[in-house]
């Protein structure tokens, strides 16, 4: 091949690569109406250390518009939309009044604005988080309600939490009572507000999940007699407590898996069935079922992708699985997975069998010293609440009685949360929540010491035992650290044992 031909091919490949890279990217320009709206939003915002003194719209053609700005240092700049998009996501560009500019679609110049103060005030008051599972998740499209344990702002200078799949930085953490952590971007926060997914409910009438359920046992049920060419068998999944799960919340997935024989190195393929068990965890060994009809190695497997989720997993011969299993709630603390075995797959067809609804109905009929920073303005609502909380924290240090000191710290926690509600900047919010969390840690340590002392003195009459239990419950609500939770549970078990 001639050198000129090679150069031409390489040039064409380079152009193709550039063309591909340009696809699916934020456009440089936008229409006139969007540009004018964007210029208005950017006015009086901040770019790096400078205030945006004025903004106006210019165009590169009859259809292509961009933004021109003059900063407080007197320098003028021409900003294309893709630059604005990039700077917003990298915290170089900020809107006035603690708002955030958001492009929900990274390929479109259409934008929305998140009022961060509105969001954090709603999040601090909310006790129910409505989660809609996203694409690629076995629970995709399903809506679950969870009790909220705590809300926190990630430090604006913290990068350890990373970014989501679209490259947006994580900004907030919502801790749920089942142990899950929801990391939220500004885009997530906007959608939660718009869709009313952070709720304040005094009485939750709808199913709302608290702690994760513990799977304790698998029970096999062998195949029964054939009826209309179909026999049934099943697996019962038992939990440690009453559950609020329903059968349609257990999606079934079937996939082909390859494994290498450790001795021969040969690849073996098998078909695997995963039945998702939501809001669940395994704290003890659950005995597996070696074989049950056409299922093999039926066992509980933890999810490596999703928090507080298990699978009922089994390998099987795909040639005999003509009908998918049906899952339904079997009792207050169990669900039943009903499998079907056809008498002759070559003769019978799905249309000759009972409908899925009929099968479910039939089975269910028989189912078994402190300095206030100068930056705090005393004449603002935030400043007054923050300073009051700092004074309460200072007063708590002089209290010797642990229970009285805990009560004073709880007062301070409420005051720091009030200050957080009044926060008008991310720095104010982060400072108030950090102080709240510091006081929570103090309460936890004092509680553990108080309960240990009561146990050592055997000072556990009825009322005092109840008080100790309540204090442990409160301490538990302030932490998600594993070792601390285990220490709390150990003390709770000691209290229960002494009272028996």
N, C-alpha and C positions, 0 to 999 in steps of 0.2 A: 504494500500500500504506500502511495506517495505521501511525503510529509505534509503537503498542502491538504490532502484529503483527511489526514489524521487531525490536523488543526481545525478543519471545518466540522468534523464530527464532534471534537471536544467542545467547540464553540456552541454547537447545537445542544449538546448535553448540558452545558452550563446554563444556556438560556432556558432549557426545560426545567432545570432545578430551581432557577430563580422564579420561574412562573409558578411552579408547584408551591414554593415557599410563600408566594404572595397570595395564594388561595387560602381562604379561611382566616385572614388576618383583619384586624381593625382597619377600616379605610382611612386614608389621609384626610379626606374632605367629606363634607356633608351638605345637605340642602340648606337653603337660606333660613327657613323657619327654625330648624334645629340649631343652627349656628347662633342665631339671635338669642334663643332660649339659653343656650350654653354660656354665651357671653354674659348674660344677666346673672346667671348662677355663680360664675367665677368672680364677679366683681366683689372687691373687698375681701377676697380670700387671701391665702398665703402661699407663696412659692419659695421654698427654702426659707430664708430668713426675712424675705421681703413681702410687704403687702401688695396685692394687686390693686394699684391706684385707679386704673380705668381699663375698660375693655371695649372693643368694637369689632365689627365683622368685616372681613375682606373676602374677595373671591379670586380664584385662579382661572375660572371660566364661568360661563353662564349658569352652570349647575354645581360647581365645586366651590364651597365656602370653607373658610377657616377662621381662627380667632387671632386678633392682634391685641397685645396687652402692653400697658406701661406700668412698670413696677415702682415701688416707693423710692428706689435709688435713681429714678429718672431714666432707666434704660428701657427701650421698647423691644418687644419680641414678637415674632410670628409663630403661632402654635398650630400645628396640624392636629387633627382629632386623635390620631394614633399616639402622638406624644402626650396629649392630655390623659388618655387612657392609661398609658404606661406610668406616668408620674403619679397619678392618683393611686394606683396599686402599690407603688413603691414609697408611698408616704412623703413625696416631695411636694405634692400639691394638696392643699386643704381648703375646704370651703369655710366661710364665716359661720358663726353661731354653732360650732361643733357639729357640722353636718358633713356627710360624705357623698361624693359623686360616684355613682355606680353605673356601669354598663353591664346589664344582666346578660346580654349576648355579646361575646367577644368579637363577633363578626359584624355587629351593627352599631351605628352611631347613636341609636336611641338610648337615652339615659334616664335614670331616676335619681332621686335624692333621699338618702337615709338621714333622718334626724336622730342622731345617736343618743341625745338626751331623752327623747321619747322612748327609744328602745330600752335603754338601761333602767329607766323608771318602771316600765312595764315588766321587765325581766326580774327586777328586785321584788316586785309585789306578787308575781305569779307563783302559784303552787302546782300548776299542771302544765306539762309540756306535751304538745300534740306532735308526734313524729310520723311523717309519711315517708315510708322507705323508698329509696330511689332505685334507678335502673341498675340491673345486674344483680340485685339482691333477690334471694328467693322469696322474700316478703314484699317484693316490689308492688307499689300501689296500695298496700295495706296501711291503715291508720291505727296507731296505738297511742294510748294516753298514759303518761308516766308522771308520778309524783316527783316534784323538783326538790332536791336537797339543798343546793346552794348555787349562787350565780357569781361569777368572777370575770373581771376584765384581765386579759393577758397584757402584761406590761408592753407599752408601745415600743420599747427597746428590745423586746424578747423575740428571738428568731427560732428558738428551739422547737416550737410547735409546727413550724413549716407552713406549707400551703396546700390547698386542695388540688384536685385534678386539673382545674382550669387555671391554676397559678395564683389564686387569691389567698392572701395571708389569713391565718386564723387569728381572730381578735377577741373572742369571748369563750368562756367555758361554762356550760350548764351541767352540774353534777346531779344525777338522778339517784333516787333511793335504791334502785336495784344495782348500783355500782357502775352504771354506764356513764361515760363522759361524752357530752356532745360538744365538739369543737365547732365554732361558728365563724364564718366570714361575714363581712358587711353585707354581702349578697344574701346569705342565709338569714341574717337579722332582718333585712328588708322583707323577705318573703314571710318570715314568722309574724311580723307585725301586720302585713297586708292580709294574710290568711287567718289572722286571729288564732294563732297556735300557741300563744302564751296566755294562759287563763288564770283568773283569780276566782276560785270557787270556795265558798264556805262549806257547802255540802256537795260532794261529787256523786251525782246519781248514776253517771255512766261508768262503765268498767275502766278503772284507772289502776295501773300496776305500781305496786310498791317494791318491796324487796324481791330479788330473784328467787324463783322456786328451786328447790333441790330435788333432783331425780334420785330416788332411793332404790327402785327395784324394777326389773323386767319380768313379766309373767307370761309364759307361752300358753296358748290355747290350741291344741291339735285340731286337725281337720274333722269336721262333722260329716254327716251323711249328705250325699248329693241331692239337690232339689232343683228340678228343671235343668239338669245338666251342670249345676254349679255347686261346689262344696266351699265351705268357708272355714278359715282359721284366723288366728290373730295374735297380737302382742299387746299386753296391757302395760302402760307406763305409769308407775306410781310415783307420787310426789310426797314431800314431807308435810304438806299442809294443804288446806283448801285452795283451789286454783280458780282463776277467773278466765282461763283460756277456753276457747271453743274450737271445734274441729276444723273450721275453715281457716284457722290461723296456723295450721301445720302444713305448709306446702311440701309437695313431693317432687324430688328431682332424681332423674336416672341418667347415669353417664358411664362411659367406658373408661376403665383405668388399666394402666400397664404396670406390671411389677416385675422386677428381676429376681430370678431364683438366686439366693446367696451362694449356693453350691455350684450350680452349672453356669450361671450368668445368663441363662436363657430368659427371654422376655415372655411373661405370661399376661394375657389380657383377661379381664373379668368385668362384668357389669355390676355396678354399685347403685344402690338406692339410698338416698338421704332424705329423711323426713325431718324437717326443721322443728325444733322445740324452742319456741321463743321465751324470752325472759326467764332463762333457766341456767343453772350451773350444777356441777357435780362436785360434791365435797367428800364423798366416800366412794369406795369401789362398788360398782354395780355389776353383779355377775352377768356375763353374757350368755346368749343362747347359741350353742354350737350349731344346731341344725333344727329347722322347723319347716317341714314340707320342702318347697323349692328354695327356701331362704337358708343362707349359711352365714355363720359368724355374725349373728344379730347382736349389736352392742351399742353402747352410748359413746359417742365421740364428740370431743369439744370442737367448736369452730375456731379455726385459726385466723379468720377474717373479721368476725363480728363479736362484739362484747356480749356477755351474758346470753350465750346461745349454744345449744347442744344439737346434735343430730342423733336420731335413731338410724343407724347405718347397718346395711346388710348387703352381701353379694348374692347374686341369683342368676339363674338361667333365663335369659330374655325370651326364649322360645315358649315358656309356659306362663308368661305374664301377659295375659290378654286384657285384663281389666286392672286399672290402677286401684290401689287400696283406698278405703274410705276411713277417715279419722273422725271420731266424735268423743265428746266428754262422756266418760263412763260412770263417774261418781264424783263426789266433792273433791277428791284428791287423786283422780286418775283419768287418763284418756285411753281409748281402745283403738288400735289400728287394725282394721278388718281387711284381710286379704282374701282373694278368690282363686279357686282352683277349678278349671273346667274339666269336664269328664272327657271330652274329645275335641280338641281345638280344631281339628280338620273338618268337623261336621257342624259344630255349633258356631253361631256368629253372635256378635254383640246385640243385634236386633232381636234375637230370640230370648235374651236374658231379661231378668227383672231390671227395671230402670234403677239408676243410682239412688234416686230418692226413695224408691220402694225398699231397696236394700238397707238404707240408713234407717228408715222407719221401723223395719222389721227387727233390725239389730237393737235399736234403742228401746224397743218394747220389752226386751229381755236383758238389758245391759247391766252388766254387773257393777423615879423623878423624871419630868418630861417637858421639853421645850417646844412651845408653839412656833412654828415657822413664820417668818415675817410675811411670807406670801399669802397667808390665810387672812382674808379680809373679814374683820370682826363685824362689819355692818351688813354682811350678806347672810342670807338664810343658810347657805353652806357653812360660812365661817362661824355663825352662832352655834349651829349643831355640832360642828367639828370641835370647837373649843370646849363646849359643854361635855362632850364625850372624853376629851383629854383630861378634863378636871375629874370626871368620874373615875377614870383609870388611875389617876394620881391618888384619889381617896381610897381606892381599893387596896393600895399597897400598905396602908396603915392598919388594915383590918386583920386581926389574928385568927378569929373563928373562920374555919374553911367554908362553912355553909353561907355565912353572912358575906364573906368575901366573894364567893361565887355569885350570889344575888347582885352584889354591886357590879361585878364584871358583866353580868347579863344586862344590867341597865346600860352600861357603856356600849355593849354590842348593839343594842337597839338605837342608841344615839349615833353611833358610827353609820348604821344602816340608814338612819334619817338623813345624815349628812350626804351619804351616797345618792339618795333620792334627789337632793338639792344640787348635786354636782352639775356644773355647766361645761366642764372640759374633761377629757380623758385622764389628765393628770390628777384632777381633783377626785374623780371616781376611783382611780387606782389607789390613791393614798388612803381614802376612807375605807375601801374594802380590805386593803392590806392591814390597817389597824384593827378592823373587825376580826379578821382572821387571826391576828396576834392574840386578841382577847379570847377567842375561841380556844386556841391552844392552851392558854392559861387555865380556862375552865376544865378542859379535859384532864390536865395534869393534877389539878386540885381535886377533881372528882375521884380519880384513881387512888390518890393518897388517902382521901377521906374514907372510901369504901374499904381499902386495905386495913386502915386503923380500926374501923368498926368491926371487921372480921377478926382481927387479932384480939380485940377486947371482948368478943362475943356480945357486943352491945347491939343486939338485933331483935328487939321486941317487934311486935307487929307493925306499929306505925313507923318505926325507924327503918325496918326492912323495906317497907314500901317506899320510903323516902330515898333509900339507897338505890332501889330499882329505877325510880324516876330519874335520879341523877345520872345513872348509867345510860338510860335511854336518851337523855339530853346530850350527854357527851358523844354518844354514837351518832347523833344527828349532825354533829359538828365536824366529822372526819370521814375520810374514805381511805385512810392509810391502813394497809392490811394488818400490820403487827399491832397497831393500836386497837383495831376492831377485834382482833383475837384476844388481846388483854382484857378488853371490856367483856367479851363473851365468857372468858374464864372466870371473871369475878361474878358475873351474873349466875353462872352455874353453881358457884360456891354459896351464894346467897340462897338459891333455891334448895340446895342440899341441906343447909342448916335448918331451914324452915320445915323440912319434912319430918 
